[in-house]
Amino acid sequence: MQISYEQRGFPLALLFGKVKNGQDIVLEDGTKIIAADYISAPRPGKTITILGDTRKTDSSVRLAVAADVLVHEATYGKGDEKWLVSMGILPICRQLK
């Protein structure tokens, strides 16, 4: 059973970076902290893209294509259709339905 930093009373902020980089540490009292006991193998992260009210741009496409999660906020209502079409936004909204 692994014991956490907090359970051992170690100063987490001072030790975490060294241990995270795989460095073993010996405390003043002789306690040995073996990095491998506290870290796991690297895991890939997730990419989340959040876009506001915007039309399609090369930048927004680059952000969205590789995202694991895409959130696209839009706050338009009835009566905005003509303007949304002129801005190129409405066709995108229709594609997402």
N, C-alpha and C positions, 0 to 999 in steps of 0.2 A: 504494500500500500504506500503510495506516495504521500508525502506531507508537504503542504503548500508553504510558500514563503511566510505568509501571515501566521500560520500555525507555529512555525519555528521562531517567529519574532525577528526575522531579518529585515534590515532597512531596504525595502523593495526598490525604491527609486535609485539607490546607489548601485545595487547589484544587478538589476534586471538587464541592463545593456550588455554587461560583460557575459552574463550567463546566456543570454539570447544569442550572442556571437560564439557560443561554444567554449567559453573560457571557464575553467574550473577555478574556484576561489577558496582560499584558506583564511578564515576569520582570526581575529586576535586571540580568541580563546582556543584556537586549534581546530575548530569545527571545519570540516571539509565540505564544500558544496560542489558536487559533481554535476556539471551542466547537463550531461546526458540524462540525468535523473529528472530533470525539470522541463526539457524542451522536446518537442516532437519533430518529425520530419516536416519540411516546408510543404504547405498546401497552396494551391492556386486560389487567388481571391476572386471576388465577383466584381463586375463593372455595372454601375447603376448610372443611367443617363436621365437627367431631369431637364425638360425643355419647357419654356414658357410659351405664351402666345407668340408664335412666330411662323413665318412661312418657311417652306423648304429651302435650305441653303446647303452648300457643299459641307460646311462645318457641322451642321446639325445631322446630316446623313452620316458623316464619319463617326460622330459620337454615338449615333443610334445603332448602326450596323453591328458593331462589336459588343454592344451592351447585353448583359444577361437580363436586365430589367430596364424597361423604358417607361418613363412617366412623362406624358405630354399634357400639360395643363392648358385648358381653353375655357374661356368664360363668355362665349358669345351666345346670343339668344335669337329668338325669332325676329325677323326684320333686318338682321345683319347679313343675310345671304348674299345680296348684291355686292356689298363691300368685301365680304370674305372671298367671293369668286374673283374679284378684281385683284386681290392680294395673293391669290393662289393658295389660300388656306382651306377653303371649303372642300375642294377635291381630296385633300389629304384626310380631312375629318371623315369623309364618306368612305374612304378606303379602310379606315380603322374600324368601322362598324362591323 
